[in-house]
């Protein structure tokens, strides 16, 4: 539960931060949930947190809905997993899909690596 996760997350455990964020979101504490998941994504480069944060942006869950930001986070998650050698082919396919979504949202602009 939250009592076990928080000290781990405070100590820098990205997976604990992600799980804490999911727990908080399920409980309805969206602001705190987003804070932890964003920390795991941005500060720790944790791909699962990037993917979750992207999903939240796409759905507007705990954050203002912004599909472009969401797809960029999802894209970063796939890039990170490819770099780590995790499900490389599936993540390459996901990159193609994310690029198509981003292109649609931006009127065909090619996504830059920073975002």
The first five atom37 places (N, CA, C, CB, O) and aatype in JSON, in Angstrom:
{
  "aatype": [20, 20, 20, 20, 20, 20, 20, 20, 20, 20, 20, 20, 20, 20, 20, 20, 20, 20, 20, 20, 20, 20, 20, 20, 20, 20, 20, 20, 20, 20, 20, 20, 20, 20, 20, 20, 20, 20, 20, 20, 20, 20, 20, 20, 20, 20, 20, 20, 20, 20, 20, 20, 20, 20, 20, 20, 20, 20, 20, 20, 20, 20, 20, 20, 20, 20, 20, 20, 20, 20, 20, 20, 20, 20, 20, 20, 20, 20, 20, 20, 20, 20, 20, 20, 20, 20, 20, 20, 20, 20, 20, 20, 20, 20, 20, 20, 20, 20, 20, 20, 20, 20, 20, 20, 20, 20, 20, 20, 20, 20, 20, 20, 20, 20, 20],
  "atom_mask": [
    [1, 1, 1, 1, 1],
    [1, 1, 1, 1, 1],
    [1, 1, 1, 1, 1],
    [1, 1, 1, 1, 1],
    [1, 1, 1, 1, 1],
    [1, 1, 1, 1, 1],
    [1, 1, 1, 1, 1],
    [1, 1, 1, 1, 1],
    [1, 1, 1, 1, 1],
    [1, 1, 1, 1, 1],
    [1, 1, 1, 1, 1],
    [1, 1, 1, 1, 1],
    [1, 1, 1, 1, 1],
    [1, 1, 1, 1, 1],
    [1, 1, 1, 1, 1],
    [1, 1, 1, 1, 1],
    [1, 1, 1, 1, 1],
    [1, 1, 1, 1, 1],
    [1, 1, 1, 1, 1],
    [1, 1, 1, 1, 1],
    [1, 1, 1, 1, 1],
    [1, 1, 1, 1, 1],
    [1, 1, 1, 1, 1],
    [1, 1, 1, 1, 1],
    [1, 1, 1, 1, 1],
    [1, 1, 1, 1, 1],
    [1, 1, 1, 1, 1],
    [1, 1, 1, 1, 1],
    [1, 1, 1, 1, 1],
    [1, 1, 1, 1, 1],
    [1, 1, 1, 1, 1],
    [1, 1, 1, 1, 1],
    [1, 1, 1, 1, 1],
    [1, 1, 1, 1, 1],
    [1, 1, 1, 1, 1],
    [1, 1, 1, 1, 1],
    [1, 1, 1, 1, 1],
    [1, 1, 1, 1, 1],
    [1, 1, 1, 1, 1],
    [1, 1, 1, 1, 1],
    [1, 1, 1, 1, 1],
    [1, 1, 1, 1, 1],
    [1, 1, 1, 1, 1],
    [1, 1, 1, 1, 1],
    [1, 1, 1, 1, 1],
    [1, 1, 1, 1, 1],
    [1, 1, 1, 1, 1],
    [1, 1, 1, 1, 1],
    [1, 1, 1, 1, 1],
    [1, 1, 1, 1, 1],
    [1, 1, 1, 1, 1],
    [1, 1, 1, 1, 1],
    [1, 1, 1, 1, 1],
    [1, 1, 1, 1, 1],
    [1, 1, 1, 1, 1],
    [1, 1, 1, 1, 1],
    [1, 1, 1, 1, 1],
    [1, 1, 1, 1, 1],
    [1, 1, 1, 1, 1],
    [1, 1, 1, 1, 1],
    [1, 1, 1, 1, 1],
    [1, 1, 1, 1, 1],
    [1, 1, 1, 1, 1],
    [1, 1, 1, 1, 1],
    [1, 1, 1, 1, 1],
    [1, 1, 1, 1, 1],
    [1, 1, 1, 1, 1],
    [1, 1, 1, 1, 1],
    [1, 1, 1, 1, 1],
    [1, 1, 1, 1, 1],
    [1, 1, 1, 1, 1],
    [1, 1, 1, 1, 1],
    [1, 1, 1, 1, 1],
    [1, 1, 1, 1, 1],
    [1, 1, 1, 1, 1],
    [1, 1, 1, 1, 1],
    [1, 1, 1, 1, 1],
    [1, 1, 1, 1, 1],
    [1, 1, 1, 1, 1],
    [1, 1, 1, 1, 1],
    [1, 1, 1, 1, 1],
    [1, 1, 1, 1, 1],
    [1, 1, 1, 1, 1],
    [1, 1, 1, 1, 1],
    [1, 1, 1, 1, 1],
    [1, 1, 1, 1, 1],
    [1, 1, 1, 1, 1],
    [1, 1, 1, 1, 1],
    [1, 1, 1, 1, 1],
    [1, 1, 1, 1, 1],
    [1, 1, 1, 1, 1],
    [1, 1, 1, 1, 1],
    [1, 1, 1, 1, 1],
    [1, 1, 1, 1, 1],
    [1, 1, 1, 1, 1],
    [1, 1, 1, 1, 1],
    [1, 1, 1, 1, 1],
    [1, 1, 1, 1, 1],
    [1, 1, 1, 1, 1],
    [1, 1, 1, 1, 1],
    [1, 1, 1, 1, 1],
    [1, 1, 1, 1, 1],
    [1, 1, 1, 1, 1],
    [1, 1, 1, 1, 1],
    [1, 1, 1, 1, 1],
    [1, 1, 1, 1, 1],
    [1, 1, 1, 1, 1],
    [1, 1, 1, 1, 1],
    [1, 1, 1, 1, 1],
    [1, 1, 1, 1, 1],
    [1, 1, 1, 1, 1],
    [1, 1, 1, 1, 1],
    [1, 1, 1, 1, 1],
    [1, 1, 1, 1, 1],
    [1, 1, 1, 1, 1]
  ],
  "atom_positions": [
    [[0.81, -1.21, 0.0], [0.0, 0.0, 0.0], [0.84, 1.26, 0.0], [-0.92, 0.01, 1.19], [2.07, 1.23, -0.12]],
    [[0.15, 2.35, 0.14], [0.8, 3.66, 0.05], [1.87, 3.85, 1.12], [-0.23, 4.76, 0.18], [2.93, 4.43, 0.84]],
    [[1.63, 3.37, 2.32], [2.58, 3.55, 3.43], [3.92, 2.88, 3.13], [1.99, 2.97, 4.72], [4.96, 3.39, 3.54]],
    [[3.89, 1.75, 2.43], [5.15, 1.07, 2.07], [5.8, 1.73, 0.86], [4.89, -0.42, 1.77], [7.03, 1.8, 0.77]],
    [[4.97, 2.22, -0.07], [5.5, 2.75, -1.33], [6.18, 4.11, -1.17], [4.39, 2.87, -2.34], [7.22, 4.37, -1.78]],
    [[5.59, 4.98, -0.33], [6.07, 6.35, -0.25], [7.55, 6.45, 0.15], [5.22, 7.12, 0.73], [8.3, 7.2, -0.48]],
    [[7.99, 5.7, 1.21], [9.42, 5.8, 1.56], [10.33, 5.31, 0.43], [9.7, 4.99, 2.81], [11.41, 5.87, 0.23]],
    [[9.91, 4.29, -0.28], [10.7, 3.79, -1.41], [10.78, 4.84, -2.51], [10.09, 2.48, -1.97], [11.85, 5.09, -3.07]],
    [[9.65, 5.45, -2.82], [9.61, 6.49, -3.85], [10.45, 7.68, -3.41], [8.16, 6.93, -4.14], [11.21, 8.23, -4.21]],
    [[10.31, 8.08, -2.16], [11.11, 9.2, -1.63], [12.6, 8.92, -1.74], [10.74, 9.46, -0.17], [13.4, 9.83, -1.91]],
    [[12.96, 7.63, -1.64], [14.36, 7.23, -1.71], [14.85, 7.12, -3.16], [14.56, 5.89, -1.0], [16.03, 6.84, -3.4]],
    [[13.95, 7.36, -4.12], [14.39, 7.37, -5.52], [14.01, 6.15, -6.34], [15.84, 7.52, -5.57], [14.51, 5.98, -7.45]],
    [[13.14, 5.3, -5.81], [12.71, 4.09, -6.52], [11.61, 4.45, -7.52], [12.21, 3.01, -5.52], [10.48, 4.74, -7.14]],
    [[11.97, 4.42, -8.82], [11.04, 4.84, -9.87], [9.81, 3.94, -9.94], [11.74, 4.86, -11.23], [8.69, 4.42, -10.13]],
    [[10.01, 2.64, -9.78], [8.89, 1.7, -9.85], [7.91, 1.97, -8.71], [9.39, 0.24, -9.8], [6.69, 1.93, -8.9]],
    [[8.44, 2.26, -7.51], [7.59, 2.6, -6.37], [6.84, 3.9, -6.65], [8.43, 2.73, -5.07], [5.67, 4.03, -6.3]],
    [[7.52, 4.86, -7.27], [6.87, 6.12, -7.62], [5.72, 5.93, -8.58], [7.88, 7.08, -8.22], [4.66, 6.54, -8.44]],
    [[5.94, 5.06, -9.57], [4.89, 4.74, -10.54], [3.7, 4.08, -9.84], [5.43, 3.82, -11.65], [2.55, 4.48, -10.05]],
    [[3.97, 3.07, -9.02], [2.91, 2.35, -8.34], [2.17, 3.26, -7.36], [3.48, 1.13, -7.59], [0.95, 3.19, -7.23]],
    [[2.93, 4.13, -6.69], [2.31, 5.1, -5.79], [1.38, 6.02, -6.58], [3.4, 5.94, -5.06], [0.26, 6.31, -6.14]],
    [[1.83, 6.46, -7.74], [1.0, 7.3, -8.59], [-0.29, 6.61, -9.0], [1.76, 7.72, -9.83], [-1.37, 7.2, -8.96]],
    [[-0.17, 5.34, -9.4], [-1.37, 4.57, -9.79], [-2.32, 4.42, -8.6], [-0.96, 3.17, -10.32], [-3.54, 4.54, -8.76]],
    [[-1.76, 4.16, -7.42], [-2.56, 4.0, -6.21], [-3.31, 5.28, -5.88], [-1.68, 3.57, -5.02], [-4.5, 5.27, -5.57]],
    [[-2.58, 6.41, -5.94], [-3.18, 7.71, -5.65], [-4.27, 8.06, -6.66], [-2.1, 8.81, -5.64], [-5.31, 8.6, -6.29]],
    [[-4.02, 7.76, -7.94], [-5.01, 8.07, -8.98], [-6.28, 7.26, -8.74], [-4.43, 7.78, -10.4], [-7.39, 7.77, -8.86]],
    [[-6.11, 5.98, -8.39], [-7.27, 5.12, -8.13], [-8.09, 5.65, -6.95], [-6.8, 3.67, -7.84], [-9.31, 5.48, -6.9]],
    [[-7.4, 6.31, -6.02], [-8.06, 6.85, -4.84], [-8.67, 8.24, -5.11], [-7.06, 6.94, -3.68], [-9.43, 8.76, -4.29]],
    [[-8.33, 8.81, -6.26], [-8.89, 10.11, -6.63], [-7.99, 11.28, -6.29], [-10.19, 10.29, -5.96], [-8.41, 12.43, -6.42]],
    [[-6.77, 11.02, -5.86], [-5.81, 12.09, -5.56], [-4.96, 12.35, -6.8], [-4.91, 11.72, -4.33], [-3.78, 12.02, -6.86]],
    [[-5.61, 12.97, -7.81], [-4.99, 13.08, -9.13], [-3.73, 13.93, -9.13], [-5.98, 13.66, -10.11], [-2.73, 13.56, -9.75]],
    [[-3.76, 15.07, -8.44], [-2.6, 15.98, -8.49], [-1.34, 15.3, -7.96], [-2.89, 17.25, -7.68], [-0.27, 15.39, -8.56]],
    [[-1.48, 14.63, -6.82], [-0.35, 13.93, -6.22], [0.07, 12.74, -7.09], [-0.7, 13.45, -4.79], [1.26, 12.45, -7.22]],
    [[-0.9, 12.06, -7.67], [-0.62, 10.92, -8.56], [0.23, 11.37, -9.75], [-1.94, 10.28, -9.06], [1.23, 10.74, -10.07]],
    [[-0.19, 12.45, -10.38], [0.52, 12.95, -11.56], [1.93, 13.38, -11.18], [-0.24, 14.13, -12.21], [2.88, 13.16, -11.93]],
    [[2.07, 14.01, -10.01], [3.38, 14.45, -9.55], [4.36, 13.28, -9.5], [3.28, 15.11, -8.16], [5.49, 13.39, -9.98]],
    [[3.93, 12.16, -8.91], [4.82, 11.0, -8.77], [5.12, 10.33, -10.11], [4.2, 9.98, -7.82], [6.26, 9.95, -10.37]],
    [[4.11, 10.18, -10.94], [4.33, 9.51, -12.23], [5.21, 10.39, -13.12], [2.98, 9.2, -12.93], [6.08, 9.88, -13.83]],
    [[4.98, 11.7, -13.1], [5.83, 12.62, -13.88], [7.27, 12.56, -13.38], [5.29, 14.07, -13.79], [8.21, 12.59, -14.19]],
    [[7.46, 12.48, -12.07], [8.8, 12.36, -11.5], [9.49, 11.09, -12.0], [8.73, 12.36, -9.95], [10.66, 11.13, -12.4]],
    [[8.77, 9.98, -11.98], [9.36, 8.71, -12.44], [9.71, 8.79, -13.93], [8.4, 7.54, -12.17], [10.71, 8.23, -14.37]],
    [[8.87, 9.48, -14.69], [9.09, 9.61, -16.13], [10.24, 10.58, -16.43], [7.82, 10.09, -16.83], [11.16, 10.24, -17.18]],
    [[10.19, 11.77, -15.85], [11.15, 12.83, -16.19], [12.49, 12.65, -15.49], [10.58, 14.17, -15.84], [13.54, 12.68, -16.13]],
    [[12.44, 12.47, -14.17], [13.68, 12.43, -13.39], [14.37, 11.08, -13.49], [13.39, 12.74, -11.92], [15.6, 11.01, -13.49]],
    [[13.59, 10.02, -13.58], [14.15, 8.67, -13.55], [14.19, 8.0, -14.93], [13.36, 7.82, -12.6], [14.79, 6.94, -15.08]],
    [[13.55, 8.61, -15.92], [13.56, 8.02, -17.26], [12.91, 6.65, -17.3], [14.96, 7.91, -17.76], [13.32, 5.78, -18.07]],
    [[11.87, 6.45, -16.47], [11.22, 5.15, -16.33], [10.14, 5.02, -17.41], [10.61, 4.98, -14.91], [9.13, 5.72, -17.38]],
    [[10.37, 4.11, -18.34], [9.51, 3.99, -19.53], [8.05, 3.72, -19.18], [10.02, 2.89, -20.43], [7.15, 4.29, -19.8]],
    [[7.81, 2.86, -18.19], [6.42, 2.54, -17.83], [5.7, 3.79, -17.34], [6.37, 1.44, -16.76], [4.51, 3.96, -17.59]],
    [[6.42, 4.66, -16.63], [5.83, 5.91, -16.16], [5.54, 6.85, -17.33], [6.76, 6.59, -15.13], [4.52, 7.53, -17.35]],
    [[6.45, 6.88, -18.31], [6.23, 7.7, -19.51], [4.95, 7.25, -20.21], [7.43, 7.6, -20.48], [4.12, 8.07, -20.6]],
    [[4.81, 5.93, -20.35], [3.63, 5.38, -21.03], [2.35, 5.7, -20.29], [3.77, 3.88, -21.19], [1.34, 6.05, -20.9]],
    [[2.39, 5.58, -18.96], [1.2, 5.86, -18.16], [0.85, 7.34, -18.23], [1.42, 5.43, -16.69], [-0.31, 7.7, -18.41]],
    [[1.86, 8.2, -18.09], [1.63, 9.64, -18.16], [1.06, 10.02, -19.52], [2.96, 10.42, -17.89], [0.15, 10.84, -19.62]],
    [[1.59, 9.4, -20.57], [1.06, 9.64, -21.91], [-0.41, 9.26, -22.0], [1.86, 8.85, -22.93], [-1.22, 10.0, -22.57]],
    [[-0.75, 8.11, -21.45], [-2.15, 7.66, -21.45], [-3.05, 8.62, -20.7], [-2.26, 6.28, -20.85], [-4.17, 8.9, -21.13]],
    [[-2.56, 9.13, -19.58], [-3.36, 10.09, -18.8], [-3.6, 11.37, -19.59], [-2.65, 10.41, -17.48], [-4.7, 11.93, -19.54]],
    [[-2.58, 11.84, -20.31], [-2.76, 13.04, -21.14], [-3.76, 12.78, -22.27], [-1.42, 13.5, -21.73], [-4.6, 13.63, -22.57]],
    [[-3.66, 11.62, -22.89], [-4.55, 11.29, -24.0], [-6.0, 11.25, -23.51], [-4.15, 9.94, -24.65], [-6.92, 11.69, -24.22]],
    [[-6.21, 10.71, -22.29], [-7.56, 10.6, -21.74], [-7.99, 11.82, -20.94], [-7.65, 9.38, -20.86], [-9.17, 11.98, -20.63]],
    [[-7.04, 12.69, -20.62], [-7.36, 13.82, -19.75], [-7.62, 13.38, -18.33], [-8.55, 14.57, -20.28], [-8.51, 13.9, -17.66]],
    [[-6.84, 12.42, -17.86], [-7.03, 11.85, -16.52], [-6.01, 12.47, -15.55], [-6.88, 10.3, -16.55], [-4.83, 12.13, -15.58]],
    [[-6.49, 13.39, -14.7], [-5.6, 14.04, -13.73], [-4.81, 15.2, -14.29], [-4.66, 13.04, -13.18], [-4.16, 15.93, -13.54]],
    [[-4.87, 15.37, -15.6], [-4.19, 16.47, -16.3], [-5.16, 16.99, -17.37], [-2.82, 16.0, -16.95], [-6.07, 16.27, -17.77]],
    [[-4.96, 18.24, -17.82], [-5.8, 18.69, -18.94], [-5.55, 17.8, -20.16], [-5.51, 20.19, -19.29], [-4.4, 17.48, -20.46]],
    [[-6.61, 17.39, -20.84], [-6.44, 16.5, -21.99], [-5.59, 17.19, -23.05], [-7.82, 16.08, -22.58], [-5.89, 18.31, -23.47]],
    [[-4.54, 16.52, -23.48], [-3.65, 17.03, -24.52], [-3.08, 15.82, -25.25], [-2.5, 17.95, -23.92], [-2.07, 15.25, -24.83]],
    [[-3.74, 15.45, -26.34], [-3.34, 14.22, -27.04], [-1.92, 14.31, -27.6], [-4.32, 13.91, -28.18], [-1.19, 13.32, -27.6]],
    [[-1.53, 15.5, -28.06], [-0.19, 15.64, -28.62], [0.87, 15.35, -27.54], [0.01, 17.07, -29.2], [1.81, 14.6, -27.78]],
    [[0.71, 15.96, -26.37], [1.64, 15.7, -25.27], [1.6, 14.21, -24.91], [1.29, 16.57, -24.03], [2.64, 13.6, -24.66]],
    [[0.4, 13.63, -24.88], [0.26, 12.22, -24.56], [1.0, 11.31, -25.52], [-1.19, 11.84, -24.53], [1.71, 10.4, -25.1]],
    [[0.83, 11.56, -26.82], [1.52, 10.73, -27.81], [3.02, 10.92, -27.75], [1.0, 11.04, -29.22], [3.78, 9.98, -27.99]],
    [[3.47, 12.14, -27.44], [4.92, 12.37, -27.31], [5.49, 11.58, -26.13], [5.21, 13.87, -27.13], [6.59, 11.04, -26.22]],
    [[4.74, 11.52, -25.02], [5.2, 10.71, -23.88], [5.2, 9.23, -24.25], [4.29, 10.94, -22.64], [6.15, 8.51, -23.93]],
    [[4.16, 8.77, -24.93], [4.1, 7.37, -25.35], [5.27, 7.04, -26.27], [2.76, 7.06, -26.04], [5.85, 5.96, -26.21]],
    [[5.6, 7.99, -27.13], [6.71, 7.83, -28.06], [8.03, 7.71, -27.3], [6.76, 9.01, -29.06], [8.87, 6.86, -27.61]],
    [[8.2, 8.58, -26.3], [9.42, 8.53, -25.47], [9.53, 7.19, -24.75], [9.44, 9.68, -24.45], [10.62, 6.64, -24.6]],
    [[8.39, 6.67, -24.3], [8.4, 5.37, -23.63], [8.92, 4.29, -24.57], [6.97, 5.0, -23.12], [9.77, 3.48, -24.19]],
    [[8.4, 4.28, -25.79], [8.84, 3.27, -26.77], [10.31, 3.45, -27.12], [8.0, 3.35, -28.05], [11.05, 2.46, -27.22]],
    [[10.75, 4.69, -27.3], [12.17, 4.94, -27.6], [13.06, 4.42, -26.47], [12.43, 6.46, -27.81], [14.1, 3.81, -26.72]],
    [[12.64, 4.68, -25.24], [13.42, 4.25, -24.08], [13.49, 2.73, -24.02], [12.8, 4.8, -22.78], [14.56, 2.16, -23.76]],
    [[12.37, 2.06, -24.26], [12.35, 0.6, -24.24], [13.21, 0.01, -25.36], [10.91, 0.08, -24.36], [13.87, -1.0, -25.16]],
    [[13.2, 0.64, -26.54], [14.05, 0.18, -27.65], [15.52, 0.29, -27.25], [13.77, 1.02, -28.95], [16.31, -0.63, -27.47]],
    [[15.89, 1.44, -26.64], [17.27, 1.63, -26.17], [17.66, 0.55, -25.17], [17.44, 3.02, -25.54], [18.81, 0.12, -25.13]],
    [[16.69, 0.11, -24.37], [16.95, -0.91, -23.35], [16.87, -2.32, -23.91], [15.97, -0.76, -22.19], [17.13, -3.3, -23.21]],
    [[16.49, -2.42, -25.2], [16.39, -3.73, -25.83], [15.15, -4.52, -25.44], [17.6, -4.53, -25.49], [15.12, -5.75, -25.55]],
    [[14.12, -3.82, -24.99], [12.88, -4.47, -24.53], [11.84, -4.46, -25.65], [12.32, -3.76, -23.27], [11.49, -3.4, -26.16]],
    [[11.34, -5.64, -26.03], [10.29, -5.76, -27.05], [10.53, -4.81, -28.23], [8.91, -5.47, -26.44], [9.66, -4.03, -28.61]],
    [[11.73, -4.9, -28.79], [12.19, -3.91, -29.77], [11.24, -3.81, -30.96], [13.59, -4.27, -30.26], [10.86, -2.71, -31.36]],
    [[10.85, -4.94, -31.52], [9.99, -4.89, -32.72], [8.63, -4.28, -32.41], [9.81, -6.3, -33.32], [8.13, -3.45, -33.16]],
    [[8.04, -4.68, -31.29], [6.73, -4.14, -30.9], [6.83, -2.64, -30.66], [6.2, -4.86, -29.64], [5.92, -1.89, -31.02]],
    [[7.92, -2.21, -30.04], [8.08, -0.79, -29.75], [8.4, 0.02, -31.01], [9.17, -0.59, -28.72], [8.03, 1.19, -31.11]],
    [[9.09, -0.59, -31.96], [9.31, 0.09, -33.25], [7.98, 0.29, -33.96], [10.28, -0.74, -34.15], [7.74, 1.34, -34.55]],
    [[7.11, -0.72, -33.89], [5.78, -0.6, -34.48], [4.99, 0.5, -33.77], [5.02, -1.95, -34.41], [4.25, 1.25, -34.4]],
    [[5.14, 0.58, -32.45], [4.46, 1.61, -31.67], [4.96, 3.0, -32.06], [4.67, 1.37, -30.16], [4.17, 3.94, -32.12]],
    [[6.26, 3.14, -32.32], [6.81, 4.43, -32.76], [6.14, 4.88, -34.06], [8.34, 4.32, -32.96], [5.78, 6.04, -34.2]],
    [[5.99, 3.95, -34.99], [5.34, 4.27, -36.27], [3.92, 4.75, -36.02], [5.33, 3.03, -37.21], [3.48, 5.74, -36.62]],
    [[3.21, 4.05, -35.14], [1.84, 4.42, -34.78], [1.79, 5.8, -34.11], [1.22, 3.36, -33.86], [0.95, 6.63, -34.45]],
    [[2.69, 6.03, -33.16], [2.73, 7.33, -32.47], [3.05, 8.46, -33.44], [3.77, 7.31, -31.32], [2.45, 9.53, -33.38]],
    [[4.0, 8.21, -34.34], [4.35, 9.23, -35.34], [3.16, 9.56, -36.22], [5.53, 8.76, -36.2], [2.95, 10.72, -36.58]],
    [[2.37, 8.55, -36.57], [1.18, 8.77, -37.4], [0.17, 9.63, -36.63], [0.53, 7.42, -37.81], [-0.42, 10.55, -37.2]],
    [[-0.02, 9.33, -35.35], [-0.96, 10.1, -34.53], [-0.49, 11.54, -34.38], [-1.12, 9.45, -33.14], [-1.28, 12.48, -34.51]],
    [[0.81, 11.72, -34.09], [1.39, 13.05, -33.92], [1.26, 13.84, -35.21], [2.86, 12.97, -33.49], [0.89, 15.01, -35.21]],
    [[1.56, 13.17, -36.33], [1.48, 13.81, -37.64], [0.06, 14.28, -37.93], [1.95, 12.84, -38.74], [-0.14, 15.37, -38.46]],
    [[-0.93, 13.45, -37.57], [-2.33, 13.8, -37.77], [-2.7, 15.04, -36.95], [-3.24, 12.61, -37.39], [-3.38, 15.94, -37.44]],
    [[-2.24, 15.06, -35.7], [-2.57, 16.16, -34.79], [-1.89, 17.47, -35.18], [-2.2, 15.79, -33.38], [-2.42, 18.55, -34.93]],
    [[-0.69, 17.36, -35.79], [0.08, 18.56, -36.1], [-0.03, 18.94, -37.58], [1.56, 18.35, -35.73], [0.69, 19.82, -38.06]],
    [[-0.92, 18.27, -38.3], [-1.07, 18.59, -39.72], [0.1, 18.16, -40.56], [-1.29, 20.04, -39.89], [0.44, 18.81, -41.54]],
    [[0.73, 17.06, -40.17], [1.79, 16.48, -40.99], [3.18, 16.88, -40.61], [1.58, 16.83, -42.39], [4.14, 16.47, -41.26]],
    [[3.33, 17.69, -39.56], [4.68, 18.08, -39.12], [5.4, 16.85, -38.56], [4.61, 19.21, -38.04], [4.81, 16.03, -37.86]],
    [[6.67, 16.74, -38.89], [7.46, 15.6, -38.4], [7.82, 15.87, -36.95], [8.75, 15.38, -39.28], [8.31, 16.95, -36.62]],
    [[7.59, 14.89, -36.07], [7.92, 15.12, -34.66], [9.4, 15.24, -34.44], [7.38, 13.99, -33.79], [10.18, 14.49, -35.02]],
    [[9.8, 16.2, -33.62], [11.22, 16.31, -33.28], [11.49, 15.43, -32.09], [11.62, 17.78, -32.99], [10.57, 15.05, -31.36]],
    [[12.76, 15.1, -31.88], [13.14, 14.21, -30.8], [12.87, 14.82, -29.43], [14.58, 13.85, -30.91], [12.61, 14.09, -28.47]],
    [[12.93, 16.15, -29.33], [12.65, 16.77, -28.02], [11.17, 17.1, -27.94], [13.51, 18.06, -27.8], [10.56, 17.47, -28.94]],
    [[10.58, 16.97, -26.76], [9.16, 17.25, -26.68], [8.63, 17.07, -25.3], [8.41, 16.39, -27.62], [7.44, 17.27, -25.06]]
  ]
}
